[in-house]
Amino acid sequence: MLNFLIKAADLAADIAGINPTSFAADEMLAHAENYAGRPLRDSSVEGALSRLLRAYREEANLSVFGALAAKWDVMRCLANLIRFEKEEEHDARILRGAIEKPIFITGLPRSGTTFLHSLAALDPANRTPLTWQTISPYPAEGRTNGADNRRKRVARQLRTFERLTPGIRQLHPLSADAPQECTDITAQIFESLRFDTMYHVPSYQRWLDARGHVGAYRFHKRFLQHLQIQSDPGQWFLKCPDHVFAFDAIDAVYPDARFVFVHRDPLSVLPSVAKLTALLRRPFTRALDEHQIGQQVTERWSEGTRLMIERCVNWRGGRHRIFHVHYEELTAKPLETVIALYDRFDLDFGGKARARMRDFLERTPHGGYGNNRYSFEEFGLERRELQRRFGNYAAYFDITGCKPSNRQEEARGTA
């Protein structure tokens, strides 16, 4: 029913000659400032926002719903930035908060990074940015009854998105209380690799790749400082496959960062990534090009695997700061994998963390994911070509052997 209404809205807009993407960065910024009753001091975000909005207008082929959703997202992010400045004026401790030795979980998408991140979030000694926090990092101002309804509001939004995207829960379970990827943080300043997944915006992606990600990760740290001041500090566990494209930026902002690489057979990964990308885009665009999506994810993650190999070849951070795990081992022996990870990073695996993880694993078979089948042909993917493109990655990280590469690193002197 909802999808029918979306199509009907597009038709009505066409008949009326309405362009739903006719919004400009300066107008949206002025509207956000007027609503907040104060200006945004850091106007540098306007350049990135302008690039993104131009790509929305010229490339994304947004539906009426997609345009409304994009506008809502922009206004939410601008409101958060204005609120951050206000909070920093009132409490100078925020930006003095230390983010020490954060752990970044990364690797190919669809390789178990979310599953591992969810396990780490169960340890009360750890901190992870939760979905509802990345959307609304502060309670609304002016509340009179003391109620904080951010979790419930985000949960309703996710249920609506599930109705718009049949099959998304089987492929990627959604929850307001689940730990969220870091691209939702960097999206707040419109410098995020998330946008290229949700929308077809190649010009914006080229601009972002050329710009680099240091500014985005400086804001990433600032965002964590705002979350940290509102609760007790802890060991930060952060996750996003797209971290592989930003190693230099992470090094610049978090020089003591530690990394977890999760590996999986690319032939299992690529059609799954393509399917998830198609599901995420479908509610927001008038037309979906499955073959373009297949080509995009292949090109992108071919580059991602090259960067992972390069990182390991050139790594000089010390063996204690990097850990590798394979998908098959993680899913077959999740608790043992977590114990090994904690041992590598010299973390205390307490009894409460162990009990919570065991309970989660008993209650949530397969991490909450369903059984899914993926079509190579639907996305124009060819097995032999993928084997050729990802052969170096599979060989370097011993994908076929499905054994962690930590001993291999010692032999190669790469960690």
N, C-alpha and C positions, 0 to 999 in steps of 0.2 A: 504493500500500500504506500509506504513512504517513498519507495523508488518511483512509483507511478506519479506521485505528487511532484517529485523532483523533475521528471520529464515534462509534466504539464506546465510547471513554472518556466522551464526553458522555452517551450513553445509559446507561452503567453508573452514572454519577454521579446521573442523574435517578432511576433505579430505587432507588438506595441513599439518596436524599434528601440527597446531599452538595452543599454550596455551595462551589465552588472559589475564590470570591472573598472568603471570610470571613477576611480578614487586615487588621489595623489598623496604623496608622503607628507608634504607640508600641511595639507588640509587635515590629515589624520592626526598629526602631531598637535596641531592647534586645538582640535577637538578634545584630545586626551588632556591637554593642559587646562583647557577651560573646565572640563569635568572635574579634574583634581584640584582646581583652584590655585595652581602654582605651576611655574614653568619647569621644563626639563633642562637642567643646566648643561648636561652633556648632550649637545645636539649632533655629535658625530655619528649617531646611529642613523641619521636621516639619509646619508649617502648609501648605506647598505640597504635600507628600506626602499629607497628609490629604485635600486637595481632589482630588488625582488619584485616590486609591484610592476615594473616594466615587463619582467619575464612573465608574470601572471597575465598581463594584458596581451602580450604578443605571442606567447608560446604555449601556455598551460591549457588553453581552450576551456576555461572554467565554466561550469554550469552555474545557474543562479544560486543554488545551494553552495557550491564551491566558493563562489565569490563572497557570499555572506559569511561562510565559515572562515575564509581567509581574512576578511575584515575584522571579524570578532577576535581572531588570533592576534592580529596586529594591535588592536586596541588593548587587549589584555596585557600584552608584553610592554607596551608603552606605559600603561598604568603601573605595572610592577616596577619599571625603571624609576618612575617618579616617586613611588613609595620608598624605594631603596634610598634615594637621595634624602628623603625626609627622615627616615630612620637613622641614617648616618649622621645627620645634623644633630639629632637628639642623643645619640650614643656613640661616642668616638671609639669605644672598645670594639665595635663590629669589625672594622678594617684592621685592627691589630690582632685579631684572632689567628692563631697559627694552624695551618693545615699541614700536618707532619706525616711524611712517609705514606701518602695515599697509595692505594693499590688499584691499578687500572686493569680490569678484565677486558680482553679484546680478542680479536681473531676473526675468522670468517663468520659472517652472519649465518644463522640457522645451525650453529655448531655446538650449542649448549651453553653459550655465555649467559643467557637469561636464567637458565636453570641453576648455574653455579652462583650467579648473583643473588638469586632468591634464597639459596641455602645460606650464603654469607649474611644476608639480612636477618636471619633468625637468631644470630648470636647477639645477645644484648650488649656486648662490648663493641659491636660494630655500628657504623653509621652508613646509611645509604639514602640518597634522595628518593623520596617516595613520589608516586605519580601525582597525588593531590598536592604535594608541596611544590612540585615544579610548575604546576598550573597556578596555584595561589599560595605563594610563600608566606604571606601575612594574612591574618584575619581581616575582614572588612572593617573599616573604621566607622565609628558612630553606632556600633551595636548597643542596644539598650538592655537586652535580656541576657547578655553574656554568652549566648550560644555561638559556637563556632561550627558552621555547617559546611565547611569546605570539603570534607570527605564525602558527605552525602551528595553535595552538588556535583562533584566530579564523577561519582558513581552513576548518577543519573545521566550525565553526558556520555559516559562510556556505554551504558545500556542503549542509548539512542544510536550511537555509532555501530553497535553490534547489529541492531535491526537494519541499518542501512547497508551492512556488509555481511551478508550471510556467509558462514564458513570461517570468519575471522577467529572465533573462539577456539576452533579445532587447531588452527594453525599458530595462533599466538594469543593465549589467554590474557584478558584484560582485567585489571583490578585497580581501584583507586589506591589501595594500600600496598600495591606491589612496588618494588624498587624500579626506578625509571632510568632510561638511557640518558647519557649526558648531552646528546644533541638537543633534547628538550630544554636544557639549560642555556646552551649557546644560541638557541633560537630566540632568546629574549632580546638579543641585540642584532638579530637578523643576519647572523653570520654562522649558519648551521648547515651541516650536511643532511639534516632531516628534510629540508625543503625539496631536495632533488629526489627523494624517495616518494614524498607525498604528491608531488606535481612534476610535470614535464617542464623544466626550467633550465635548459642547457646553457644559455648565456649567463645566467646567474651563477651556475656551477663553475663555469670557466673563470668568471671573475673571482670567485671565492678561492679557487685553487691557486690563481696567480697572486692573490692578496696574502695568502697564508693565514695561520690560525692563532698567532700569538695573542692578538687582541681578544679573540673569542675565549681563550683559556685564562686570560687575566680576569675576564668577567666570570668565567666558570669558578675561579677561586673566590671571587667576591660573593657569588651566589652561595657557595658553601659556607662562607663566613656568616652570612645572614641566617642560614639555617642553624648553624652551630650556636649562635648567640641565644637562640630560642630554646635550647635544650642542652643536655650534658654533652661534652665532647666525647669522641670515641674514635676508633680506627675507621677511616673512610674507605669503603669499598665502592668503586665506581666502575661503570660498565658501558661499553659501546663498541661494536665492531669498527666504527669509523675512527676510533682513536688511532688506528694504524696509519691514517693519512696525516697525523699531526704529532708525530714523535718529537720533532724539533720544538714545537710549541710547548708540549708537555715538559720537555727538559728545561726550557727557559723559565716556565712558571713554577714547576714542581721539581727542582733538581734532585730531590731525594725520593722520587716516585719509584714504585715497584710495579712490575707487570706480570700478568698472567695471560699466556697465549693459549687459546683453545683451538684445536685443529680437527678438521673433518674432511672426508673425501669430497673434493669439489664437485664431483658428478652427483653427489647427494645434495650438495648445497645449492648449486646454481638454479635448477628448476624450482626449488623451494623458495629461494630469494625472489625469483621472477614472479611466482604466484602470489607471494605476500605483497610485493610492490603493486601488482595489479589490483589486489583486493583493497589496499590502502588508497589507491588513486580513484577507483571507480566512482565513489559517491561525489567526487569533486570535479570531474571532467565530463564533457559532453561526449567524448570519444576516446577509446582506449586502443592503443597500438601495441599488441602483445609482442610482436617481433622487435619493435623498438626497445621495449623493456628488456627482452632477452639480450639484445646487443648491448644495452647500457650496463646491465649487471655483469655481463661477461667482461667488458672493457674495464669497468671500475674495479672488479675484484681480481682481475689479472694484475692490475697495478698494485692492488692491496697486498697480494701475495709476494710480489717483488719487493715491496717495502718491508714486509715482515722478514724475508730472508736477509735483506740488507741490514736491518736492525740487528739481527743476530750475528751476522758476519762482523759488523763494526762495533758490537756492544762491548763497552769497557766499564760497565757499572758494577761488576762483581757478580759472582754466581748467586749470592744471596738475594739479588734484586730482580730475578726473573725466574719464571716457572712455566713449564709447558705441560699440557695435558691433552689427551686425545678424547674425542667424543665417545668412542666405544668404552673406554675405561671409565669416564665420568658417569655415563649412564648405567654401566654394569656395577660399579663400586663407588657410588657417590660419596659415602661417608669416608671411605678410605682415601679418596681423592682430596677431600677437604682437609683431612688430618695431614696428608703429605704437604699440602699447600701451607698450612699453618706452620708445619715444621720448617719448611723452606724459609719463611719470613719471620721465624722465631716469635710466633704468636701463641698465646695461651688458649688451648681448646678446653674451655670450662665444661663442667657437668651440665649446666643449664643449656648451653649451646648444643651439646651432644643430644640431650633429650629432645629439644625442640626440632632438631633436624631429623631425628629418627621418627618422631611423630608425624612430621610433614611428609616424609617419604612413605610412611605407611598409609596415610590418608590421601595422598596425591600420587597415584601411579603415573609413571612417565612424566612427572613434573606438571601434570594437568593438560598435557598436549594430547590431541587425538591422533588416530591413524590416518595419514594422508598419503595420497598418490599424486605424483607430479608428472606432467607431460613435457618431454623435451620438444616435441613437434609444435605444441601450442605456442611456444615462445621462440621458435626458430633455432633451437639449440641442437648441435650435433655432437654426439659423444666423442667421436675421434678428434674433432677440433678442440673440444674442452680438454681431452687428455693431452693434446699437444700444448695448449696454452698453459695448463697448470702442472705440467710434468715436473718442472724444476721444484715447484712447491711440494708436491707429493714426495719427490725423492729426498729433498733436504730434510723434511720433517718426518720421514718414515711413515707416511700415511697408511700404506698397505700393511705395515707391521702392527699398527695400532698400539705402539708402545710409546710412553713419554720420551721426549727428546732430551731430557735433562742429562743423562749419561753421555749422549752424543755430544752435547755442548762441551762437557769436560774434555772429551777426546779432541774436539776441534779447537778448544780454547776460546770459545765464543761467549762464555758466560761465567 
